[in-house]
Amino acid sequence: MTIDYSIERDLRAIPAEKELLQLKLLRAVGKATDEGVPQRTIAGMLGVAQPEVSRIVKKLRLNPSARERSPREVMLEHAGGR
């Protein structure tokens, strides 16, 4: 069976786009907490529970470099077709 190139490209891009979206989430939550927005408010805007926001904040605290653009991010953007 032959798969159309555009379908294959779209399917292969999904994992990269998913990881990029995770980075966007981390940075948005980080920016909001830096601005003093309460975690409950952030959670409400994201449609998640407050403990999930707390976990995201903890990830940022343990890995502050996630706030900066990385070579991996450039590769993911390319893989995602951006």
N, C-alpha and C positions, 0 to 999 in steps of 0.2 A: 504494500500500500504506500502510495506517495502522498506526503503531506504538503500542502501549499506552503510556500516559503513565508508568506505573511503570517499564517497561522503559527508556524513554528517559531518565528521571530517574536510574536506576541507572547507565546507560552514561555519561551526562554527568558523573556524580560521580567516576568512576574516576580521571581525571587529577588532580583536586584531592586525592583521598585518597592517591594515589601521592606527590604532592609533600609532603603532610603526614607521610606515613610516612618520607620522606627526612629531614625536619626532626627527627622523633623519633629516628631513627638517629643523626644528627649530635649531638644533645643527649645521648643515652645514652652514646655513645662518649666525648664530652667529659667527662661526669660521671665515667665509669669511669676515664679517664686522670687526671683531677684527684684521684681517690681513690688513685692509685698502682697501679691494676690494670695488669699488663703487657699489651702489645699482643697477644702470642701468646695470652694467656688470653681477651682480648676476642674475638679472631678465632675461637678455638675455640667460644666461646659463640654467636657469630653464624653459624658455619658458613662462614666466608670465610678467605682467606689473610691472613697478617699484613700484607703490603704494602697490601692494601685498607684495613685499619685505619689504616695510616700515611697513606694518601691522605685518609681522612676527617679525621684529626687535622690534616693540612696545610690542608684546606679551612677548618677551624675557626680555625686560626692566621691564615689570610689574611682571614677574614671573621668576626671575633669577635661581630658583631651577630647572627649566626645563633643564638646562645644565647638571645637575647631574643625575646619574642613581638612580632610585627610586624602592621601593618594588613593586609598581604597574607595572613598566616596566618588572620586573622579572616575575610577574604573566602573563602579556601579552605575553611575550616570550614563556612561558609554554603553554598558551592557543593557541598560534600560531604554536605550534609544533616545536619550535627551541630548 
